[in-house]
């Protein structure tokens, strides 16, 4: 099943620390963290957190990633407080939390306009998942 996911084509110099932040830390940031781990391997330390974490990873996100052979049940919905010890980051990527995303020490800040797939049907949810995969792949290339 993992044949759908390919490694980043260009090696990343040094380990990059990336934090993905959305509101609930249950969909977008979780999938972003997963793709960063998958595509970046040991060259990336990926974290995710929420500005107002829901406390759960959405079962739809778990199912969407399972289709690609990734077990998202190993992830937890976390607050920014729980990941701040890992700072500073090479990049902090926010998704949908806008001004509600508190500042975290990082070399660069990036805001991705990604719709919240929480209430989407599986086909649309998977389109968002695939969009996130493409965004993460590009980010990893830019950070190399």
MODELLER restraints for C-alpha pairs under 7 A, 6 or more apart:
rsr = mdl.restraints
at = mdl.atoms
rsr.add(forms.Gaussian(group=physical.xy_distance, feature=features.Distance(at['CA:1:A'], at['CA:68:A']), mean=5.91, stdev=0.5))
rsr.add(forms.Gaussian(group=physical.xy_distance, feature=features.Distance(at['CA:1:A'], at['CA:69:A']), mean=5.13, stdev=0.5))
rsr.add(forms.Gaussian(group=physical.xy_distance, feature=features.Distance(at['CA:2:A'], at['CA:68:A']), mean=5.86, stdev=0.5))
rsr.add(forms.Gaussian(group=physical.xy_distance, feature=features.Distance(at['CA:2:A'], at['CA:69:A']), mean=5.17, stdev=0.5))
rsr.add(forms.Gaussian(group=physical.xy_distance, feature=features.Distance(at['CA:4:A'], at['CA:68:A']), mean=6.22, stdev=0.5))
rsr.add(forms.Gaussian(group=physical.xy_distance, feature=features.Distance(at['CA:6:A'], at['CA:39:A']), mean=6.42, stdev=0.5))
rsr.add(forms.Gaussian(group=physical.xy_distance, feature=features.Distance(at['CA:7:A'], at['CA:39:A']), mean=4.59, stdev=0.5))
rsr.add(forms.Gaussian(group=physical.xy_distance, feature=features.Distance(at['CA:7:A'], at['CA:40:A']), mean=6.72, stdev=0.5))
rsr.add(forms.Gaussian(group=physical.xy_distance, feature=features.Distance(at['CA:8:A'], at['CA:39:A']), mean=5.28, stdev=0.5))
rsr.add(forms.Gaussian(group=physical.xy_distance, feature=features.Distance(at['CA:8:A'], at['CA:40:A']), mean=6.21, stdev=0.5))
rsr.add(forms.Gaussian(group=physical.xy_distance, feature=features.Distance(at['CA:8:A'], at['CA:137:A']), mean=6.58, stdev=0.5))
rsr.add(forms.Gaussian(group=physical.xy_distance, feature=features.Distance(at['CA:10:A'], at['CA:141:A']), mean=6.53, stdev=0.5))
rsr.add(forms.Gaussian(group=physical.xy_distance, feature=features.Distance(at['CA:11:A'], at['CA:144:A']), mean=6.70, stdev=0.5))
rsr.add(forms.Gaussian(group=physical.xy_distance, feature=features.Distance(at['CA:12:A'], at['CA:43:A']), mean=6.26, stdev=0.5))
rsr.add(forms.Gaussian(group=physical.xy_distance, feature=features.Distance(at['CA:12:A'], at['CA:144:A']), mean=4.19, stdev=0.5))
rsr.add(forms.Gaussian(group=physical.xy_distance, feature=features.Distance(at['CA:13:A'], at['CA:144:A']), mean=5.51, stdev=0.5))
rsr.add(forms.Gaussian(group=physical.xy_distance, feature=features.Distance(at['CA:14:A'], at['CA:43:A']), mean=6.41, stdev=0.5))
rsr.add(forms.Gaussian(group=physical.xy_distance, feature=features.Distance(at['CA:15:A'], at['CA:43:A']), mean=4.50, stdev=0.5))
rsr.add(forms.Gaussian(group=physical.xy_distance, feature=features.Distance(at['CA:15:A'], at['CA:44:A']), mean=5.19, stdev=0.5))
rsr.add(forms.Gaussian(group=physical.xy_distance, feature=features.Distance(at['CA:15:A'], at['CA:45:A']), mean=6.83, stdev=0.5))
rsr.add(forms.Gaussian(group=physical.xy_distance, feature=features.Distance(at['CA:16:A'], at['CA:43:A']), mean=6.38, stdev=0.5))
rsr.add(forms.Gaussian(group=physical.xy_distance, feature=features.Distance(at['CA:16:A'], at['CA:44:A']), mean=4.83, stdev=0.5))
rsr.add(forms.Gaussian(group=physical.xy_distance, feature=features.Distance(at['CA:16:A'], at['CA:45:A']), mean=6.05, stdev=0.5))
rsr.add(forms.Gaussian(group=physical.xy_distance, feature=features.Distance(at['CA:16:A'], at['CA:90:A']), mean=5.95, stdev=0.5))
rsr.add(forms.Gaussian(group=physical.xy_distance, feature=features.Distance(at['CA:17:A'], at['CA:44:A']), mean=5.96, stdev=0.5))
rsr.add(forms.Gaussian(group=physical.xy_distance, feature=features.Distance(at['CA:17:A'], at['CA:45:A']), mean=4.68, stdev=0.5))
rsr.add(forms.Gaussian(group=physical.xy_distance, feature=features.Distance(at['CA:17:A'], at['CA:46:A']), mean=5.93, stdev=0.5))
rsr.add(forms.Gaussian(group=physical.xy_distance, feature=features.Distance(at['CA:17:A'], at['CA:89:A']), mean=4.95, stdev=0.5))
rsr.add(forms.Gaussian(group=physical.xy_distance, feature=features.Distance(at['CA:17:A'], at['CA:90:A']), mean=5.20, stdev=0.5))
rsr.add(forms.Gaussian(group=physical.xy_distance, feature=features.Distance(at['CA:17:A'], at['CA:91:A']), mean=6.80, stdev=0.5))
rsr.add(forms.Gaussian(group=physical.xy_distance, feature=features.Distance(at['CA:18:A'], at['CA:45:A']), mean=6.30, stdev=0.5))
rsr.add(forms.Gaussian(group=physical.xy_distance, feature=features.Distance(at['CA:18:A'], at['CA:46:A']), mean=4.98, stdev=0.5))
rsr.add(forms.Gaussian(group=physical.xy_distance, feature=features.Distance(at['CA:18:A'], at['CA:47:A']), mean=6.16, stdev=0.5))
rsr.add(forms.Gaussian(group=physical.xy_distance, feature=features.Distance(at['CA:18:A'], at['CA:89:A']), mean=5.62, stdev=0.5))
rsr.add(forms.Gaussian(group=physical.xy_distance, feature=features.Distance(at['CA:18:A'], at['CA:90:A']), mean=5.84, stdev=0.5))
rsr.add(forms.Gaussian(group=physical.xy_distance, feature=features.Distance(at['CA:18:A'], at['CA:91:A']), mean=4.96, stdev=0.5))
rsr.add(forms.Gaussian(group=physical.xy_distance, feature=features.Distance(at['CA:18:A'], at['CA:92:A']), mean=5.87, stdev=0.5))
rsr.add(forms.Gaussian(group=physical.xy_distance, feature=features.Distance(at['CA:19:A'], at['CA:46:A']), mean=6.03, stdev=0.5))
rsr.add(forms.Gaussian(group=physical.xy_distance, feature=features.Distance(at['CA:19:A'], at['CA:47:A']), mean=4.68, stdev=0.5))
rsr.add(forms.Gaussian(group=physical.xy_distance, feature=features.Distance(at['CA:19:A'], at['CA:48:A']), mean=5.39, stdev=0.5))
rsr.add(forms.Gaussian(group=physical.xy_distance, feature=features.Distance(at['CA:19:A'], at['CA:89:A']), mean=6.73, stdev=0.5))
rsr.add(forms.Gaussian(group=physical.xy_distance, feature=features.Distance(at['CA:19:A'], at['CA:91:A']), mean=6.42, stdev=0.5))
rsr.add(forms.Gaussian(group=physical.xy_distance, feature=features.Distance(at['CA:19:A'], at['CA:92:A']), mean=4.75, stdev=0.5))
rsr.add(forms.Gaussian(group=physical.xy_distance, feature=features.Distance(at['CA:19:A'], at['CA:93:A']), mean=6.15, stdev=0.5))
rsr.add(forms.Gaussian(group=physical.xy_distance, feature=features.Distance(at['CA:20:A'], at['CA:29:A']), mean=5.06, stdev=0.5))
rsr.add(forms.Gaussian(group=physical.xy_distance, feature=features.Distance(at['CA:20:A'], at['CA:32:A']), mean=6.64, stdev=0.5))
rsr.add(forms.Gaussian(group=physical.xy_distance, feature=features.Distance(at['CA:20:A'], at['CA:33:A']), mean=6.51, stdev=0.5))
rsr.add(forms.Gaussian(group=physical.xy_distance, feature=features.Distance(at['CA:20:A'], at['CA:47:A']), mean=6.19, stdev=0.5))
rsr.add(forms.Gaussian(group=physical.xy_distance, feature=features.Distance(at['CA:20:A'], at['CA:48:A']), mean=4.59, stdev=0.5))
rsr.add(forms.Gaussian(group=physical.xy_distance, feature=features.Distance(at['CA:20:A'], at['CA:49:A']), mean=6.49, stdev=0.5))
rsr.add(forms.Gaussian(group=physical.xy_distance, feature=features.Distance(at['CA:20:A'], at['CA:92:A']), mean=5.96, stdev=0.5))
rsr.add(forms.Gaussian(group=physical.xy_distance, feature=features.Distance(at['CA:20:A'], at['CA:93:A']), mean=4.79, stdev=0.5))
rsr.add(forms.Gaussian(group=physical.xy_distance, feature=features.Distance(at['CA:20:A'], at['CA:94:A']), mean=5.98, stdev=0.5))
rsr.add(forms.Gaussian(group=physical.xy_distance, feature=features.Distance(at['CA:21:A'], at['CA:29:A']), mean=5.51, stdev=0.5))
rsr.add(forms.Gaussian(group=physical.xy_distance, feature=features.Distance(at['CA:21:A'], at['CA:48:A']), mean=5.71, stdev=0.5))
rsr.add(forms.Gaussian(group=physical.xy_distance, feature=features.Distance(at['CA:21:A'], at['CA:49:A']), mean=5.07, stdev=0.5))
rsr.add(forms.Gaussian(group=physical.xy_distance, feature=features.Distance(at['CA:21:A'], at['CA:50:A']), mean=5.41, stdev=0.5))
rsr.add(forms.Gaussian(group=physical.xy_distance, feature=features.Distance(at['CA:21:A'], at['CA:93:A']), mean=6.05, stdev=0.5))
rsr.add(forms.Gaussian(group=physical.xy_distance, feature=features.Distance(at['CA:21:A'], at['CA:94:A']), mean=4.68, stdev=0.5))
rsr.add(forms.Gaussian(group=physical.xy_distance, feature=features.Distance(at['CA:21:A'], at['CA:95:A']), mean=6.10, stdev=0.5))
rsr.add(forms.Gaussian(group=physical.xy_distance, feature=features.Distance(at['CA:22:A'], at['CA:28:A']), mean=6.72, stdev=0.5))
rsr.add(forms.Gaussian(group=physical.xy_distance, feature=features.Distance(at['CA:22:A'], at['CA:29:A']), mean=5.66, stdev=0.5))
rsr.add(forms.Gaussian(group=physical.xy_distance, feature=features.Distance(at['CA:22:A'], at['CA:49:A']), mean=6.78, stdev=0.5))
rsr.add(forms.Gaussian(group=physical.xy_distance, feature=features.Distance(at['CA:22:A'], at['CA:50:A']), mean=5.04, stdev=0.5))
rsr.add(forms.Gaussian(group=physical.xy_distance, feature=features.Distance(at['CA:22:A'], at['CA:51:A']), mean=6.49, stdev=0.5))
rsr.add(forms.Gaussian(group=physical.xy_distance, feature=features.Distance(at['CA:22:A'], at['CA:94:A']), mean=5.85, stdev=0.5))
rsr.add(forms.Gaussian(group=physical.xy_distance, feature=features.Distance(at['CA:22:A'], at['CA:95:A']), mean=4.83, stdev=0.5))
rsr.add(forms.Gaussian(group=physical.xy_distance, feature=features.Distance(at['CA:22:A'], at['CA:96:A']), mean=5.83, stdev=0.5))
rsr.add(forms.Gaussian(group=physical.xy_distance, feature=features.Distance(at['CA:22:A'], at['CA:97:A']), mean=5.53, stdev=0.5))
rsr.add(forms.Gaussian(group=physical.xy_distance, feature=features.Distance(at['CA:23:A'], at['CA:50:A']), mean=4.70, stdev=0.5))
rsr.add(forms.Gaussian(group=physical.xy_distance, feature=features.Distance(at['CA:23:A'], at['CA:51:A']), mean=4.82, stdev=0.5))
rsr.add(forms.Gaussian(group=physical.xy_distance, feature=features.Distance(at['CA:23:A'], at['CA:52:A']), mean=5.26, stdev=0.5))
rsr.add(forms.Gaussian(group=physical.xy_distance, feature=features.Distance(at['CA:23:A'], at['CA:53:A']), mean=6.30, stdev=0.5))
rsr.add(forms.Gaussian(group=physical.xy_distance, feature=features.Distance(at['CA:23:A'], at['CA:96:A']), mean=6.76, stdev=0.5))
rsr.add(forms.Gaussian(group=physical.xy_distance, feature=features.Distance(at['CA:23:A'], at['CA:97:A']), mean=5.27, stdev=0.5))
rsr.add(forms.Gaussian(group=physical.xy_distance, feature=features.Distance(at['CA:24:A'], at['CA:50:A']), mean=4.91, stdev=0.5))
rsr.add(forms.Gaussian(group=physical.xy_distance, feature=features.Distance(at['CA:24:A'], at['CA:51:A']), mean=6.66, stdev=0.5))
rsr.add(forms.Gaussian(group=physical.xy_distance, feature=features.Distance(at['CA:24:A'], at['CA:52:A']), mean=5.27, stdev=0.5))
rsr.add(forms.Gaussian(group=physical.xy_distance, feature=features.Distance(at['CA:24:A'], at['CA:53:A']), mean=3.95, stdev=0.5))
rsr.add(forms.Gaussian(group=physical.xy_distance, feature=features.Distance(at['CA:24:A'], at['CA:54:A']), mean=4.80, stdev=0.5))
rsr.add(forms.Gaussian(group=physical.xy_distance, feature=features.Distance(at['CA:25:A'], at['CA:48:A']), mean=6.79, stdev=0.5))
rsr.add(forms.Gaussian(group=physical.xy_distance, feature=features.Distance(at['CA:25:A'], at['CA:49:A']), mean=5.22, stdev=0.5))
rsr.add(forms.Gaussian(group=physical.xy_distance, feature=features.Distance(at['CA:25:A'], at['CA:50:A']), mean=4.37, stdev=0.5))
rsr.add(forms.Gaussian(group=physical.xy_distance, feature=features.Distance(at['CA:25:A'], at['CA:53:A']), mean=5.33, stdev=0.5))
rsr.add(forms.Gaussian(group=physical.xy_distance, feature=features.Distance(at['CA:25:A'], at['CA:54:A']), mean=6.71, stdev=0.5))
rsr.add(forms.Gaussian(group=physical.xy_distance, feature=features.Distance(at['CA:25:A'], at['CA:77:A']), mean=5.23, stdev=0.5))
rsr.add(forms.Gaussian(group=physical.xy_distance, feature=features.Distance(at['CA:25:A'], at['CA:78:A']), mean=6.49, stdev=0.5))
rsr.add(forms.Gaussian(group=physical.xy_distance, feature=features.Distance(at['CA:26:A'], at['CA:54:A']), mean=6.66, stdev=0.5))
rsr.add(forms.Gaussian(group=physical.xy_distance, feature=features.Distance(at['CA:26:A'], at['CA:56:A']), mean=5.95, stdev=0.5))
rsr.add(forms.Gaussian(group=physical.xy_distance, feature=features.Distance(at['CA:26:A'], at['CA:57:A']), mean=4.17, stdev=0.5))
rsr.add(forms.Gaussian(group=physical.xy_distance, feature=features.Distance(at['CA:26:A'], at['CA:58:A']), mean=5.22, stdev=0.5))
rsr.add(forms.Gaussian(group=physical.xy_distance, feature=features.Distance(at['CA:26:A'], at['CA:77:A']), mean=5.93, stdev=0.5))
rsr.add(forms.Gaussian(group=physical.xy_distance, feature=features.Distance(at['CA:27:A'], at['CA:57:A']), mean=6.59, stdev=0.5))
rsr.add(forms.Gaussian(group=physical.xy_distance, feature=features.Distance(at['CA:27:A'], at['CA:58:A']), mean=6.05, stdev=0.5))
rsr.add(forms.Gaussian(group=physical.xy_distance, feature=features.Distance(at['CA:27:A'], at['CA:61:A']), mean=5.59, stdev=0.5))
rsr.add(forms.Gaussian(group=physical.xy_distance, feature=features.Distance(at['CA:27:A'], at['CA:118:A']), mean=6.86, stdev=0.5))
rsr.add(forms.Gaussian(group=physical.xy_distance, feature=features.Distance(at['CA:29:A'], at['CA:48:A']), mean=5.54, stdev=0.5))
rsr.add(forms.Gaussian(group=physical.xy_distance, feature=features.Distance(at['CA:29:A'], at['CA:49:A']), mean=6.95, stdev=0.5))
rsr.add(forms.Gaussian(group=physical.xy_distance, feature=features.Distance(at['CA:30:A'], at['CA:48:A']), mean=6.04, stdev=0.5))
rsr.add(forms.Gaussian(group=physical.xy_distance, feature=features.Distance(at['CA:31:A'], at['CA:129:A']), mean=6.95, stdev=0.5))
rsr.add(forms.Gaussian(group=physical.xy_distance, feature=features.Distance(at['CA:32:A'], at['CA:132:A']), mean=6.19, stdev=0.5))
rsr.add(forms.Gaussian(group=physical.xy_distance, feature=features.Distance(at['CA:32:A'], at['CA:133:A']), mean=6.94, stdev=0.5))
rsr.add(forms.Gaussian(group=physical.xy_distance, feature=features.Distance(at['CA:32:A'], at['CA:136:A']), mean=6.48, stdev=0.5))
rsr.add(forms.Gaussian(group=physical.xy_distance, feature=features.Distance(at['CA:33:A'], at['CA:46:A']), mean=5.38, stdev=0.5))
rsr.add(forms.Gaussian(group=physical.xy_distance, feature=features.Distance(at['CA:33:A'], at['CA:47:A']), mean=5.83, stdev=0.5))
rsr.add(forms.Gaussian(group=physical.xy_distance, feature=features.Distance(at['CA:33:A'], at['CA:48:A']), mean=5.93, stdev=0.5))
rsr.add(forms.Gaussian(group=physical.xy_distance, feature=features.Distance(at['CA:35:A'], at['CA:133:A']), mean=5.99, stdev=0.5))
rsr.add(forms.Gaussian(group=physical.xy_distance, feature=features.Distance(at['CA:35:A'], at['CA:136:A']), mean=6.58, stdev=0.5))
rsr.add(forms.Gaussian(group=physical.xy_distance, feature=features.Distance(at['CA:36:A'], at['CA:44:A']), mean=6.85, stdev=0.5))
rsr.add(forms.Gaussian(group=physical.xy_distance, feature=features.Distance(at['CA:36:A'], at['CA:46:A']), mean=6.13, stdev=0.5))
rsr.add(forms.Gaussian(group=physical.xy_distance, feature=features.Distance(at['CA:36:A'], at['CA:136:A']), mean=6.21, stdev=0.5))
rsr.add(forms.Gaussian(group=physical.xy_distance, feature=features.Distance(at['CA:37:A'], at['CA:44:A']), mean=6.46, stdev=0.5))
rsr.add(forms.Gaussian(group=physical.xy_distance, feature=features.Distance(at['CA:37:A'], at['CA:46:A']), mean=6.25, stdev=0.5))
rsr.add(forms.Gaussian(group=physical.xy_distance, feature=features.Distance(at['CA:39:A'], at['CA:137:A']), mean=6.90, stdev=0.5))
rsr.add(forms.Gaussian(group=physical.xy_distance, feature=features.Distance(at['CA:40:A'], at['CA:140:A']), mean=7.00, stdev=0.5))
rsr.add(forms.Gaussian(group=physical.xy_distance, feature=features.Distance(at['CA:49:A'], at['CA:77:A']), mean=6.70, stdev=0.5))
rsr.add(forms.Gaussian(group=physical.xy_distance, feature=features.Distance(at['CA:49:A'], at['CA:78:A']), mean=4.88, stdev=0.5))
rsr.add(forms.Gaussian(group=physical.xy_distance, feature=features.Distance(at['CA:49:A'], at['CA:79:A']), mean=5.09, stdev=0.5))
rsr.add(forms.Gaussian(group=physical.xy_distance, feature=features.Distance(at['CA:49:A'], at['CA:80:A']), mean=5.26, stdev=0.5))
rsr.add(forms.Gaussian(group=physical.xy_distance, feature=features.Distance(at['CA:50:A'], at['CA:78:A']), mean=6.14, stdev=0.5))
rsr.add(forms.Gaussian(group=physical.xy_distance, feature=features.Distance(at['CA:50:A'], at['CA:79:A']), mean=5.09, stdev=0.5))
rsr.add(forms.Gaussian(group=physical.xy_distance, feature=features.Distance(at['CA:50:A'], at['CA:80:A']), mean=6.05, stdev=0.5))
rsr.add(forms.Gaussian(group=physical.xy_distance, feature=features.Distance(at['CA:51:A'], at['CA:79:A']), mean=6.33, stdev=0.5))
rsr.add(forms.Gaussian(group=physical.xy_distance, feature=features.Distance(at['CA:51:A'], at['CA:80:A']), mean=6.39, stdev=0.5))
rsr.add(forms.Gaussian(group=physical.xy_distance, feature=features.Distance(at['CA:51:A'], at['CA:100:A']), mean=6.57, stdev=0.5))
rsr.add(forms.Gaussian(group=physical.xy_distance, feature=features.Distance(at['CA:51:A'], at['CA:101:A']), mean=5.73, stdev=0.5))
rsr.add(forms.Gaussian(group=physical.xy_distance, feature=features.Distance(at['CA:52:A'], at['CA:79:A']), mean=6.87, stdev=0.5))
rsr.add(forms.Gaussian(group=physical.xy_distance, feature=features.Distance(at['CA:53:A'], at['CA:77:A']), mean=6.09, stdev=0.5))
rsr.add(forms.Gaussian(group=physical.xy_distance, feature=features.Distance(at['CA:53:A'], at['CA:78:A']), mean=5.94, stdev=0.5))
rsr.add(forms.Gaussian(group=physical.xy_distance, feature=features.Distance(at['CA:53:A'], at['CA:79:A']), mean=5.64, stdev=0.5))
rsr.add(forms.Gaussian(group=physical.xy_distance, feature=features.Distance(at['CA:54:A'], at['CA:77:A']), mean=6.61, stdev=0.5))
rsr.add(forms.Gaussian(group=physical.xy_distance, feature=features.Distance(at['CA:55:A'], at['CA:77:A']), mean=4.85, stdev=0.5))
rsr.add(forms.Gaussian(group=physical.xy_distance, feature=features.Distance(at['CA:55:A'], at['CA:78:A']), mean=6.75, stdev=0.5))
rsr.add(forms.Gaussian(group=physical.xy_distance, feature=features.Distance(at['CA:56:A'], at['CA:76:A']), mean=6.58, stdev=0.5))
rsr.add(forms.Gaussian(group=physical.xy_distance, feature=features.Distance(at['CA:56:A'], at['CA:77:A']), mean=5.23, stdev=0.5))
rsr.add(forms.Gaussian(group=physical.xy_distance, feature=features.Distance(at['CA:57:A'], at['CA:76:A']), mean=6.46, stdev=0.5))
rsr.add(forms.Gaussian(group=physical.xy_distance, feature=features.Distance(at['CA:57:A'], at['CA:77:A']), mean=5.85, stdev=0.5))
rsr.add(forms.Gaussian(group=physical.xy_distance, feature=features.Distance(at['CA:62:A'], at['CA:71:A']), mean=6.93, stdev=0.5))
rsr.add(forms.Gaussian(group=physical.xy_distance, feature=features.Distance(at['CA:62:A'], at['CA:72:A']), mean=5.10, stdev=0.5))
rsr.add(forms.Gaussian(group=physical.xy_distance, feature=features.Distance(at['CA:62:A'], at['CA:73:A']), mean=6.42, stdev=0.5))
rsr.add(forms.Gaussian(group=physical.xy_distance, feature=features.Distance(at['CA:64:A'], at['CA:126:A']), mean=6.15, stdev=0.5))
rsr.add(forms.Gaussian(group=physical.xy_distance, feature=features.Distance(at['CA:65:A'], at['CA:71:A']), mean=6.74, stdev=0.5))
rsr.add(forms.Gaussian(group=physical.xy_distance, feature=features.Distance(at['CA:65:A'], at['CA:72:A']), mean=6.55, stdev=0.5))
rsr.add(forms.Gaussian(group=physical.xy_distance, feature=features.Distance(at['CA:87:A'], at['CA:105:A']), mean=5.94, stdev=0.5))
rsr.add(forms.Gaussian(group=physical.xy_distance, feature=features.Distance(at['CA:88:A'], at['CA:105:A']), mean=4.74, stdev=0.5))
rsr.add(forms.Gaussian(group=physical.xy_distance, feature=features.Distance(at['CA:88:A'], at['CA:106:A']), mean=5.14, stdev=0.5))
rsr.add(forms.Gaussian(group=physical.xy_distance, feature=features.Distance(at['CA:89:A'], at['CA:105:A']), mean=6.32, stdev=0.5))
rsr.add(forms.Gaussian(group=physical.xy_distance, feature=features.Distance(at['CA:89:A'], at['CA:106:A']), mean=4.44, stdev=0.5))
rsr.add(forms.Gaussian(group=physical.xy_distance, feature=features.Distance(at['CA:89:A'], at['CA:107:A']), mean=6.52, stdev=0.5))
rsr.add(forms.Gaussian(group=physical.xy_distance, feature=features.Distance(at['CA:90:A'], at['CA:106:A']), mean=5.41, stdev=0.5))
rsr.add(forms.Gaussian(group=physical.xy_distance, feature=features.Distance(at['CA:90:A'], at['CA:107:A']), mean=4.99, stdev=0.5))
rsr.add(forms.Gaussian(group=physical.xy_distance, feature=features.Distance(at['CA:90:A'], at['CA:108:A']), mean=6.41, stdev=0.5))
rsr.add(forms.Gaussian(group=physical.xy_distance, feature=features.Distance(at['CA:91:A'], at['CA:106:A']), mean=5.59, stdev=0.5))
rsr.add(forms.Gaussian(group=physical.xy_distance, feature=features.Distance(at['CA:91:A'], at['CA:107:A']), mean=5.90, stdev=0.5))
rsr.add(forms.Gaussian(group=physical.xy_distance, feature=features.Distance(at['CA:91:A'], at['CA:108:A']), mean=4.87, stdev=0.5))
rsr.add(forms.Gaussian(group=physical.xy_distance, feature=features.Distance(at['CA:91:A'], at['CA:109:A']), mean=5.75, stdev=0.5))
rsr.add(forms.Gaussian(group=physical.xy_distance, feature=features.Distance(at['CA:92:A'], at['CA:106:A']), mean=6.30, stdev=0.5))
rsr.add(forms.Gaussian(group=physical.xy_distance, feature=features.Distance(at['CA:92:A'], at['CA:108:A']), mean=6.47, stdev=0.5))
rsr.add(forms.Gaussian(group=physical.xy_distance, feature=features.Distance(at['CA:92:A'], at['CA:109:A']), mean=4.97, stdev=0.5))
rsr.add(forms.Gaussian(group=physical.xy_distance, feature=features.Distance(at['CA:92:A'], at['CA:110:A']), mean=6.21, stdev=0.5))
rsr.add(forms.Gaussian(group=physical.xy_distance, feature=features.Distance(at['CA:93:A'], at['CA:109:A']), mean=6.03, stdev=0.5))
rsr.add(forms.Gaussian(group=physical.xy_distance, feature=features.Distance(at['CA:93:A'], at['CA:110:A']), mean=4.72, stdev=0.5))
rsr.add(forms.Gaussian(group=physical.xy_distance, feature=features.Distance(at['CA:93:A'], at['CA:111:A']), mean=5.59, stdev=0.5))
rsr.add(forms.Gaussian(group=physical.xy_distance, feature=features.Distance(at['CA:93:A'], at['CA:112:A']), mean=6.89, stdev=0.5))
rsr.add(forms.Gaussian(group=physical.xy_distance, feature=features.Distance(at['CA:94:A'], at['CA:110:A']), mean=6.28, stdev=0.5))
rsr.add(forms.Gaussian(group=physical.xy_distance, feature=features.Distance(at['CA:94:A'], at['CA:111:A']), mean=4.74, stdev=0.5))
rsr.add(forms.Gaussian(group=physical.xy_distance, feature=features.Distance(at['CA:94:A'], at['CA:112:A']), mean=6.13, stdev=0.5))
rsr.add(forms.Gaussian(group=physical.xy_distance, feature=features.Distance(at['CA:95:A'], at['CA:111:A']), mean=5.94, stdev=0.5))
rsr.add(forms.Gaussian(group=physical.xy_distance, feature=features.Distance(at['CA:95:A'], at['CA:112:A']), mean=5.15, stdev=0.5))
rsr.add(forms.Gaussian(group=physical.xy_distance, feature=features.Distance(at['CA:95:A'], at['CA:113:A']), mean=6.11, stdev=0.5))
rsr.add(forms.Gaussian(group=physical.xy_distance, feature=features.Distance(at['CA:95:A'], at['CA:114:A']), mean=6.18, stdev=0.5))
rsr.add(forms.Gaussian(group=physical.xy_distance, feature=features.Distance(at['CA:96:A'], at['CA:113:A']), mean=6.64, stdev=0.5))
rsr.add(forms.Gaussian(group=physical.xy_distance, feature=features.Distance(at['CA:96:A'], at['CA:114:A']), mean=6.95, stdev=0.5))
rsr.add(forms.Gaussian(group=physical.xy_distance, feature=features.Distance(at['CA:117:A'], at['CA:125:A']), mean=5.36, stdev=0.5))
rsr.add(forms.Gaussian(group=physical.xy_distance, feature=features.Distance(at['CA:117:A'], at['CA:128:A']), mean=6.72, stdev=0.5))
